[in-house]
Amino acid sequence: MLYKHLSDVTEEELDKLLDRTGELMDVSETVSAILHDVQEKGDDGLREYTKKFDKADIQAIEVTPEEMEEAMGLVDAELIRHLEIAAENIRNFHAAQLPEKTWFIEPTPGIKLGQMATPLASVGAYVPGGRASYPSTALMTIIPAKVAGVKSVVMCTPPGPDGKVNPLTLAAGKVAGADHIYKLGGVQAIAAMAYGTESVLKVAKIVGPGNVFVTVAKMMVRDKAEIDFPAGPSEVLIIADDSADAAMIASDILAQAEHDPKSVSVLVTTSSELAEQTNAEVKKQADAAVRKEIVDSSLENAAIIVTDTMDECISISNDFAPEHLEIMVEDDDAVLERIENAGSIFVGNYAPVAAGDYASGTNHVLPTAGYPKLYSGLNIHHFLKYSTIQKITKEGLSSICDTIISLAEKEGLQAHADSVKLRLND
């Protein structure tokens, strides 16, 4: 773990911390080949790659009602209750994001301008598997789509070697309201949702996180299906001063580190004492970590940077543009109002990233690798499209006819100008 005062951080070390997109192009040839194979072979290609990567022989690609019933019977009733609590919080938060479906203004008599929001026809939700199951991601991707009014929401998630999906992930898909669930992971799942196959419905948009292969696949299929945004290994940046608790900060660093060996955790602080205490706490808590091997690998990407001023902390954070930003300072509102780039922001000592990951209601599907500079985290607007509307009377057209005709004729589009003149020619 990098542990230095900002003045001692080399330009190379800072560049490495800020640039987290380097791996994407390294896998593009592999991803392209898989996408092409699935597009050409359909279900046969899906089965071939599921056998190769997931070590599973699958015949029925879609989860059957019998498999769903079996899965629900295997999940503890108390866990189902917690899924439902989380689902309700997620549903309520995203419902609050819903825009007015149709609205109008009348800037000039005879001209009414408005906008109409309509949901996408279909959405594909990718829910990762592999090192862990992610039922929470099923809730985060499917529920907002359903709240937005998307009629067909499909979910893809990889099977285990036995050809079955983790029961808890299936239960989450059911609680969230998925219309179809497919036993598919990786690039082949993205290809199936983008192109459609004999068994898998083609969708208009694909959302959800994944590894570098999934991220590149999503970026490559955008001519067939829109995506939410690139999302790769998870990351957190914590801004703290001497009012923060070192043990709490360390626990959040480890929570991020246990996701993936490539996860990134950063603390920027004005307190040398807090930095030293946190460094010691991280080492102590890492020794007792359940996923110690993953944590140890991830901590090689971690950094603790001591600055002289809070201005420097904020500047580093805005340059880093973290997926998750924690603000643990005495005057948190003063820091919050200066944040420009962050996927999701957690304010105060009692707002760990884990709260947003599972149950507070905000969405945990977020852009990473600096992409919060360009993209918002998953929200209701990802599942809606907007049409503008104009209702214009003869009086209204008369009020802007000179402007329309003048500009149209200047652009050499005489028929445009004539379409207005014809309407107003008495």
Disulfide bonds with the S-S distance in Angstrom:
none
